């Protein structure tokens, strides 16, 4: 683990209204200066903005001139205490459409916040972890103005993500359950999620979207990822001439972090991820070199 300073940049928490008029929270950490290079971080499946060591990574960004916002999806199942899955009905309906809408509205709310703070938004960058990695790729493909995309341990196709589900039984029952290993909870997934994917299968095609991105794409993946094999990032990399793949040797799915994270230092693998990602963002260019 690499030592970080105990001091963290002051944060501002703002609400946004996302999918189905549900509210979500965003923690914004601003780097000094009037022109803002903004990085939006989107969590993965069974994830949230206050998970694990995410809060410790913000200083790495701000000290290098990048402002960063950590957002909660409106349907991620997290309640008012910010770390427990108490909103299971919302979680059960957390479709791709819901997540894409949330990212869009989060950016809109952040832009309005910056204007009201007399700040100028200069650049927008996206980072997503796991399922969030797939979501940021899709968002950047279908929405203008993103300068770079970084996928950490990202999913390459939705079929593999839901490979555990017996689709006909899911349709018949209307819901299936997945166990949260950390809490032991059985979390519900409505069949509406699968219907949403199938009705928009071409639009939500991660591999196709990645291959057509008009901006640089960073793929970071642990070689010992026990949840999403590194082969999924390699599939995307093989299709994308503008992508950069960085394997993190011996790293797991969360790059050494866990929840709760009580240390005041970053896990070594996560620190390596941050250094590579920040270098990539600062070096990114609007033109893709083929």
Rosetta blueprint (number, residue, H / E / L):
1 X L
2 X E
3 X E
4 X L
5 X L
6 X L
7 X L
8 X L
9 X L
10 X L
11 X E
12 X E
13 X E
14 X E
15 X E
16 X E
17 X E
18 X L
19 X H
20 X H
21 X H
22 X L
23 X E
24 X E
25 X E
26 X E
27 X E
28 X E
29 X E
30 X L
31 X L
32 X L
33 X L
34 X L
35 X E
36 X E
37 X E
38 X E
39 X E
40 X E
41 X E
42 X E
43 X L
44 X L
45 X L
46 X L
47 X L
48 X L
49 X L
50 X L
51 X L
52 X L
53 X L
54 X H
55 X H
56 X H
57 X H
58 X H
59 X H
60 X H
61 X H
62 X H
63 X L
64 X L
65 X L
66 X L
67 X E
68 X E
69 X E
70 X E
71 X E
72 X L
73 X L
74 X L
75 X L
76 X L
77 X L
78 X E
79 X L
80 X L
81 X L
82 X L
83 X L
84 X L
85 X E
86 X L
87 X L
88 X H
89 X H
90 X H
91 X H
92 X H
93 X L
94 X L
95 X L
96 X H
97 X H
98 X H
99 X H
100 X H
101 X H
102 X H
103 X H
104 X H
105 X H
106 X H
107 X H
108 X H
109 X H
110 X H
111 X H
112 X H
113 X H
114 X H
115 X H
116 X H
117 X L
118 X L
119 X L
120 X E
121 X E
122 X E
123 X E
124 X E
125 X E
126 X E
127 X E
128 X E
129 X E
130 X L
131 X H
132 X H
133 X H
134 X H
135 X H
136 X H
137 X H
138 X H
139 X H
140 X H
141 X H
142 X H
143 X L
144 X L
145 X L
146 X L
147 X L
148 X E
149 X E
150 X E
151 X E
152 X E
153 X L
154 X L
155 X L
156 X L
157 X L
158 X H
159 X H
160 X H
161 X H
162 X L
163 X L
164 X L
165 X L
166 X L
167 X H
168 X H
169 X H
170 X H
171 X H
172 X H
173 X H
174 X L
175 X E
176 X E
177 X E
178 X E
179 X E
180 X L
181 X L
182 X L
183 X L
184 X L
185 X L
186 X E
187 X E
188 X E
189 X E
190 X E
191 X L
192 X H
193 X H
194 X H
195 X H
196 X H
197 X H
198 X H
199 X H
200 X L
201 X L
202 X L
203 X L
204 X L
205 X L
206 X H
207 X H
208 X H
209 X H
210 X H
211 X H
212 X L
213 X L
214 X L
215 X L
216 X E
217 X E
218 X E
219 X E
220 X E
221 X E
222 X E
223 X L
224 X L
225 X L
226 X L
227 X L
228 X L
229 X L
230 X L
231 X H
232 X H
233 X H
234 X H
235 X H
236 X H
237 X H
238 X H
239 X H
240 X L
241 X L
242 X L
243 X E
244 X E
245 X E
246 X E
247 X E
248 X E
249 X L
250 X L
251 X L
252 X L
253 X L
254 X L
255 X L
256 X L
257 X L
258 X L
259 X L
260 X L
261 X L
262 X L
263 X L
264 X L
265 X E
266 X E
267 X L
268 X H
269 X H
270 X H
271 X H
272 X H
273 X H
274 X H
275 X H
276 X H
277 X H
278 X H
279 X H
280 X H
281 X H
282 X H
283 X H
284 X L
285 X L
286 X L
287 X L
288 X L
289 X L
290 X L
